[in-house]
Amino acid sequence: MDVSSKEVLMESPPVLEMSIAGPEAQQRLALSERVGTTATFSVGSTGIVVYDYQRLLIAYKPAPGTCCYVMKMAPQSIPSLEALTRKFQNFQVGVCSFQAEPSVPTSKLGQEEGRDPILASSGDLAFLGSTVSTLCGEVPLYYI
């Protein structure tokens, strides 16, 4: 790392950066105030999870990236990465290829626990913010 890179890092350091090695996968968390309040986890070969604390959204894009799931989170009860991975993987079986009903208003996002995922329209991406839009912009998006 050159001197100028170190100076920039010292002027605006990341709030938190951590790597966790697991038996089969490496999980990585990067949180930075400069790009908003998001945390991104790469969960080995199973997918990517993004927590957006500003918009109170959680997004999951399973590998190989054929669809993306988004759900609302409660600020007082933020689910663990393990719980999220289990929940999102339950939706993976056949959901990415099924034809869902049209998009619902974003105000209903995550209100009905246990319901089927609902396919979103491409116009909903602006509501999601840049981090989730970047993750989910190229694939079908399901609200759960």
Secondary structure, DSSP 8 states (H G I E B T S, - for coil): --HHHHHHHHHS--SEEEEEE-SS-EEEEEE-GGG-SEEEEEETTTEEEEEETTTTEEEEEETT-S-EEEEE-BTTB---HHHHHHHHHHHHHHHTTS-------GGGTT-STT---EE--GGGHHHHHHHHHHHHTTS-EEE-
